[in-house]
Amino acid sequence: MFLDILLGTFWAFLTSVGFGVPLTPLWVLAGIIFAMLPDMDFWIEYLRRGKVGGKILGEHRVLTHIPLLFVIPAILLFIYADPAWGTLFILGVYGHFIHDATGMGYGYRIFYPFSPYFYKFLSDRDGNIRYTKEHFMVRWTEAEVQALHLAHGNDHWLQDDINYHRNHPWKLLRELTILLIIIFTFYFLTH
């Protein structure tokens, strides 16, 4: 979630500079919302079960983590809004998909409905990050992902993650500082 907010802010800045759109709070909010759209299934699962993930494969990374689902809205934004809105949408949504295919967890169904497999890049079969060419891409069936959740899932991962950030505020501050350095560097190089 924190990465989505940071990326959404960065995409808003980037498209603001690239398209000459004023960097307003509304534009930044739109970037953040677009970057978080694929996680609508997180909230669906949370409202249904009171928690997300853990020992079972629920709705998160299943219902709305489908890249093809967002193609039509992107095209409509390009046609009926303008290229800046369409570009912000694409960067937000598909940037989210890229980091979900490489970070923690067991990926998602990148090629659904054409393939039922869950894919992740730079990972081993247990879902651990591995930066080797042998681990460039891994795929699992839904049953295999469910088995991994059952074997390795943490029913309290969300609370643990919140506590981690609460106990390590320097990490979030470091990420925000890096984002601001990138934004200011890019701004001064383009003006």
N, C-alpha and C positions, 0 to 999 in steps of 0.2 A: 504494500500500500504506500509506504513512504517513497519507494522508488517511483511508483506511478505518479505521485504528486510532483516529485522532482522532475521527472521526464515531461510531464504535462506542462509544467512551467517553462522548461527549456524549449519544448516545441512551440509554445506560444511566443516566446522571445524570438526564436529562429524564423517563424513565419511572419512575425511582425516586421523584422528587418528585411526579410526576403520579398515581402509583398507590399511593404510600406503601410501596413495596418497599424494604427496607434496601439501601443501596449497598455491597454486599459485593464482594470480588474476583471471586467466581463470577458475579455479575450483570454486572460490567464485562467480564469475559472473554466472557460470552455475547453482549453487545453487539458486541464486537470480532469474534467469530466470525461472527455474523449479517451484519455489515457486509462481511465478506470472502468469504462463501459464493459469490457469483457468480463469483469468481476461482478457483473449483476448476479451471476449464478452463486457467488459467495453469499450475497444477502438473501437469496431465495433459500439456500440451504440453512443459513443461520435462523431465518424466521421459522422454517419448518421444524428444525431439530434443536435449536437453541445453541448449537455449536457447529463448527465446520471441520470436515476432514476427520483426522484421528484414525481410528481402527476400521472405518468403513469408507468406501468410495461413494460419496454423496453427489450432489448436484454441482458442486464447485469444480471447475475445469471440465465440465461435461456439457451443461446446457447452453451457455453463451460463449464458451471458448471454441468457437467454430469460425475460422477466418472468413469463409464464404458468406456467413451471415451478415457481414458488414460491407460487402461489395456494393449492394444496391443503395444503401444509405450514402455511401461515399460518392457514387455516381450522381445521385440526386442532389447532393450538396454542390458538386461541381456544376451541375446544370442550372439549378434553381437558386443557389446562393451565389457563390463565386469561387474561383480557384483557391483563394486564401483559406476559406472555410473548408473546402474539400481537402486541401493539403494538411491543414491542422488536424482534421478528423483522421486521415490516413496515418499520419505520423503518430498520433495518440494511440489509436486502436492497434495498429500493426507493430508499433514499438512495444506495446504491452505483450503482444504475442511473441515477439522475439525474445524478450527477457524471460517469459514463462517457459520458453522452449530450451532455455539454457541454465536457469537458476535451480532453486530447490524444487523438490517434488519429482513427479513422474511424467512431466510433460502434459500433453493434451492431444486430442484427435485433430491434428493439423489438416489432414486431407479429408475429413468427414464431409459429405456422406460417401465419398468414393472409397475410403478405407476406414475400417473400424479401429485401427491400431492407434495407440497412444505413442507419440514420438517425443524424443528429447535429444538435444545435441550436447556433445561434450560431457557424456555421462557413462557410468557403468550400469550393469543390469540391476544394481540395488538403488539406483537413483543418485549416487554420489557424483559430484563434479569431477571430471577427469579431462585434462587438457592434452590428450594424445590423439594421434590420427586413428588409432585402433578404437577409440571411443567417440569418434566423430558423431555417430548417430546410433541410437538404440530405439527399439520399439517393443511395445508390450501389447498383449491382448487385454481386454477389459478384465478378464478373470485373473490375469497375472498382476494387473495393477491392484485389484482388490486384495489379492494374496499379499502383496507388498504392504498395503495399508494395514492389513491384519497383523503382519509380522513386525512392522517397524513404525506404524502410526502412533502418534502421540495425541491422545484425546484432549490435551491441554496445550497444544502447540500455539494457539492464538494468545492465550494468557502468558505463556512462556515468552513469546516474541515481544509482547507489550512490556513485560517485566524486564526483558533484556534491554530494550530501548530506554526504559526508565532508569535502569541501573548503569547504562552506558550512553549517557546523553552526548558524550564527545563524538561517538560514531555518527549520529545524525547531524551534529554540528559540522563535522568534517565533510559529510556529503553535501550539506548546504553550502559550505565554504567553497568546495570544488565547483559546484554549480554556479555560484556567483562569480568565481574567477573565470570560468569559461564564458559566461554571459558578458562580463565586462571586457574581456579580451576580444571576443568576437565583435562587440559593439565598437570598441576603439579601432579595431582593424578595418571596420566597414564605414567609419565616419571620418 
